[in-house]
Amino acid sequence: MVAIKKILVPIDFSDTSKQVLDLGRTIADACGASLHVMHVIGYPLATAQTTDQQQRDACARLDGLLDSTDRDRRHGTTSCEVGTPANEIVDYAKEHGTDLIVMGTHWHGPTFHMATGSIAESVLGLAPCAVLAMKGAGAAASASAPDPVPAPSKV
């Protein structure tokens, strides 16, 4: 039997990530697990000073997402990192003995996905633990929508 004691919830501050945080809370409560919330700032093209301010702002936003139940009963923590999102998530999970990563995924169409990849898919392939990826409400609606990048026409 797999024991889930530490849950990591990566947050990008989208509507989907708010839903994922609620799911992470539910699973933490059901398993008696601790809840760890993180945000990754992608490598910036700006100065280190701008990055430092972005990191402080993101940490403040994360702290605001945790309520007293998160901090007291779920032993909630926050972490703000700078780097490649998938790598930072996987590194955090390895370093902290995470048992489950609960994260959101966005759907942008197959062409976009082939060109850019998916953070959730990368984490799934590299993570040292189980990964639960949740589609947001917007992703479900766009799954039936046409690909935003049309396929080349045959002449």
Residue, then its C-alpha position, 0 to 999 in steps of 0.5 A: m500500500v502506498a502511503i501519501k504523507k507529503i503532497l506538492v501542489p505547483i501553482d501558476f495562479s491560474d483558475t485551474s491552479k486554484q481548483v488543483l489546490d482545492l483537490g490537493r487539500t481534499i487529498a491531504d485531509a483524506c490521507g493526513a498528509s502535509l501540503h506543500v505549495m510552490h510557484v516557479i518563475g521561469y527564467p527571466l529575460a530581465t535583471a536579477q533585481t526584477t527577478d528578486q521582486q517577482q519572487r517576493d511578489a509570488c511568495a506573498r501571493l502563495d502565502g495568501l493562498l494558505d489559510s489557517t487550516d492549511r498551516d495548522r492541520r495540513h502543515g502547509t508550506t510555500s516555496c518560490e523558485v526561479g528556473t525551468p518549471a518542470n525541473e524545479i518541481v521535480d527537484y523539489a519533489k526529490e529533495h523533500g520526499t514528496d509522495l504525490i504531486v497534484m498539478g493542473t494542465h492546460w490544453h492549447g491544441p495538438t500543434f502547440h503541444m508538439a512545439t512546446g511540450s507540456i510542463a505536466e507531461s514533463v513532470l509526469g515523466l521525471a517525477p520520483c513519485a506519483v503525479l495527478a494532473m487535473k484538467g481545468a474547466g477551460a481545458a475541457a471546453s477547448a478540448s473540443a475546439p479546433d487546433p489554434v494553429p491550423a495544419p498546412s494545406k496540401v497544394 
